[in-house]
Amino acid sequence: MSQGDPKQNPAARRRFLAQGAAAPAGLLANSGTPRCGRADEASPPGIPEWMKAPGADVGSQTYGQPSRFDGGVIRNVPKGLKQYISASSRTPLQDLDGILTPNGLFYERHHGGIPDIDPAQHRLLVHGLVETPLVLTLDDIRRFPSESRIHFLERSGNPGFEAIKAGRTASDLVGLVSCPEWTGVRLATVLREAGLKPDAKWVVAEGADAAAMTRSIPIEKCLDDALLVYSQNGERLRPQQGYPLRVLLPGFEGNMSVKWLRRLNVAAEPAFSREETAKYTDLMPDGTAPEFTFVMEAKSVITRPSGTQRIAPGFHEITGLAWTGRGKIRGVQISVLAVSKPR
């Protein structure tokens, strides 16, 4: 994932400055916005109230929380659904800075609710077309060499085009995408430990939720960059994100990165489960559907200013995100239209 910000892209910045220079020179001056804020009691050399007494001590919070002045950022949860066991919530992209998504604001999609799994009792079964079937505890998995990588994860339901017509936020449009740092073990490492048989072509991953979410993964992806993930942004996975173990398939549609992973069945054929036949298919104009769709294609969005946000006269920074399931974003082109009041 990459930020579409003129400050991060020299070519875009040149275009930005050139187009900005074409605007009337008095545009900023006539906006009525002062160039600098006025001095007040909290400004140096004044002494604000929070400097007059010691603040909270180290033990006041055992788990860090946002400032009470900046705690209004929440996930975008749809209202009025008949049930929320099989539903999704969205990341508030327009309210975040940078490309990394905080764990508490990561988008969610569940098919059978969020299971409450005891990691001490959880096991991963690796079986099927392998030389040595394995039953692994979380401690067993953590003994393998770990890797930490930054990858976005996106649900195949992005984008929600109805948000454009309604003038909704960036979250309503493409909020089913998030980007953290993942930590785990290469899936290839575990499969090689089990020993793949020559006719192994697919790995069927099954989750431990009430829906037993099941997806078939090509063996090529399993042996490439797939991870078995147990941590996200430096801490253990949240239950909503698959605690204590999930698959991560970088660049593939999010539902294939099965959460609460309990079983890997190595097979010669895909499972053709409910999720890959009746659910996650792409209907073509002639009424047929491809057997499988894996890669999430390139997308971009302006996060600020976003729909529903009011823009006052003056200077405004334009920020955005770009991402692709095919490699990396090389560059982002930004077009800026300078608008002024008629004289």
Residue pairs with C-beta under 8 A, 6 or more apart in sequence:
1 99
1 150
1 152
1 177
1 179
1 321
1 322
1 323
1 329
2 99
2 321
2 322
2 323
2 328
2 329
2 332
3 98
3 99
3 319
3 320
3 321
3 322
4 12
4 300
4 302
4 319
4 320
4 321
4 322
4 332
4 334
5 317
5 318
5 319
5 320
6 12
6 13
6 15
6 16
6 318
6 334
7 13
9 331
9 332
9 334
11 331
12 331
12 332
12 333
12 334
15 334
15 335
15 336
16 334
16 336
19 336
19 337
19 338
20 336
20 338
22 338
23 338
23 339
23 340
24 340
27 338
27 340
28 314
28 315
30 341
31 313
31 314
32 313
32 314
33 312
33 313
33 314
33 315
37 43
39 46
40 46
41 47
41 48
42 48
65 71
66 73
73 92
73 95
73 96
73 105
74 92
74 105
75 89
75 90
75 91
75 92
75 104
75 105
75 107
75 108
76 89
76 90
76 91
76 92
76 169
76 171
76 172
76 175
77 89
77 90
78 87
78 88
78 89
81 87
85 110
85 112
85 113
86 110
86 111
86 112
86 113
86 211
87 109
87 110
88 107
88 108
88 109
88 110
88 155
88 157
88 176
89 107
89 108
90 107
90 171
90 172
90 175
90 176
91 101
91 105
91 106
91 107
91 171
91 175
91 176
91 177
91 178
92 105
92 169
92 171
92 175
93 169
93 170
93 171
93 174
93 175
93 177
93 301
93 303
93 306
93 321
94 169
94 170
94 171
94 303
94 304
94 306
94 309
95 171
96 102
96 105
96 303
97 319
99 150
99 179
99 321
100 150
100 179
100 180
100 181
100 233
101 178
101 179
101 180
102 233
103 180
103 232
103 233
103 235
103 238
103 241
104 238
105 178
106 178
106 180
106 232
106 238
106 240
106 241
107 153
107 155
107 175
107 176
107 177
107 178
108 240
108 241
109 155
109 176
109 254
109 255
110 209
110 240
111 209
111 211
111 213
111 275
112 209
112 210
112 211
112 212
112 213
113 209
113 210
114 209
114 239
114 240
115 208
115 209
115 210
115 239
115 260
116 239
117 208
117 239
117 243
117 244
117 260
119 138
119 243
119 244
122 137
122 138
122 208
122 244
122 245
122 262
123 135
123 136
123 137
123 262
124 134
124 135
124 136
124 141
124 228
124 245
124 261
124 262
124 263
124 264
125 133
125 134
125 135
125 136
125 262
125 263
125 264
126 133
126 134
126 135
126 136
126 190
126 191
126 194
126 264
126 266
127 133
127 134
127 263
127 264
127 265
127 266
128 200
128 204
128 264
128 265
128 266
128 267
129 196
129 197
129 199
129 200
129 266
129 267
129 268
130 191
130 194
130 195
130 196
130 197
130 200
130 266
131 194
131 195
131 196
131 197
132 193
132 194
132 195
133 194
134 190
134 193
134 194
136 190
138 230
138 244
138 245
141 185
141 190
141 228
141 230
141 245
142 185
142 230
144 185
144 186
144 189
144 190
144 193
145 185
145 186
145 189
146 183
146 184
146 185
147 183
147 184
147 185
147 186
147 227
148 181
148 182
148 183
149 181
149 182
149 227
149 250
150 179
150 180
150 181
150 182
151 179
151 182
151 248
151 250
151 251
152 177
152 178
152 179
152 323
153 177
153 178
153 179
153 248
153 254
153 257
154 176
154 177
154 253
154 254
154 296
154 299
154 323
154 325
155 176
155 177
155 253
155 254
155 255
156 253
156 254
156 255
156 280
156 293
156 296
157 176
158 174
158 175
158 176
158 177
158 296
158 299
159 173
159 174
159 299
159 301
160 172
160 173
160 174
160 176
161 173
163 169
163 172
163 173
163 307
164 173
166 172
166 307
167 307
167 308
168 307
168 308
169 175
169 306
169 307
169 308
169 309
170 301
170 302
170 303
170 304
170 306
170 307
171 306
172 307
173 301
173 307
174 299
174 301
176 254
177 299
177 323
179 323
180 232
180 233
181 232
181 233
181 234
182 227
182 229
182 231
182 232
182 248
183 229
183 230
183 231
183 232
183 234
184 227
184 228
184 229
184 230
184 231
184 248
185 227
185 228
185 230
186 226
186 227
186 228
187 203
187 222
187 223
187 226
187 227
187 228
187 247
188 222
188 223
188 224
188 226
190 228
190 264
191 203
191 222
191 223
191 264
191 266
194 266
196 219
196 266
197 266
199 268
200 219
200 266
200 267
200 268
201 218
201 219
201 267
201 268
201 269
202 216
202 217
202 218
202 219
202 266
202 267
202 268
202 269
202 270
202 271
203 216
203 217
203 219
203 222
203 264
203 265
203 266
203 267
204 214
204 215
204 216
204 217
204 263
204 264
204 265
204 266
204 267
204 270
204 271
204 273
205 214
205 215
205 216
205 217
205 247
205 256
205 258
205 261
205 263
205 264
206 212
206 213
206 214
206 258
206 261
206 262
206 263
206 264
206 265
207 213
207 214
207 242
207 246
207 258
207 259
207 260
207 261
207 262
208 260
208 261
208 262
209 259
209 260
213 255
213 258
213 259
213 275
214 258
214 271
214 273
214 274
214 275
215 255
215 256
215 258
215 271
215 273
215 275
215 276
216 267
216 270
216 271
216 272
216 273
216 276
216 292
217 226
217 247
217 249
217 256
218 294
219 266
221 249
221 252
221 294
225 250
226 247
226 248
226 249
226 250
227 247
227 248
227 250
228 245
228 246
228 247
228 248
228 261
229 237
229 242
229 245
229 246
229 247
229 248
230 236
230 237
230 244
230 245
231 237
232 238
232 241
236 243
236 244
237 243
237 244
237 245
237 246
241 259
242 258
242 259
242 260
242 261
243 260
244 260
245 260
245 261
246 257
246 258
246 259
246 260
246 261
247 256
247 257
247 258
247 261
248 257
249 256
249 257
249 294
250 325
251 295
251 296
251 324
251 325
251 326
252 294
252 295
252 296
252 325
253 280
253 293
253 294
253 295
253 296
254 296
255 275
255 280
256 294
265 271
270 276
270 291
270 292
276 292
280 293
281 289
281 290
281 293
282 289
282 290
282 293
283 289
284 290
295 325
295 326
296 323
296 324
296 325
297 324
297 325
297 326
298 322
298 323
298 324
298 325
298 326
298 329
299 322
299 323
299 324
300 320
300 321
300 322
300 323
300 332
301 320
301 321
302 318
302 319
302 320
303 319
303 320
303 321
304 316
304 317
304 318
304 319
304 320
305 311
305 316
305 318
318 334
318 336
320 332
320 334
322 329
322 332
323 329
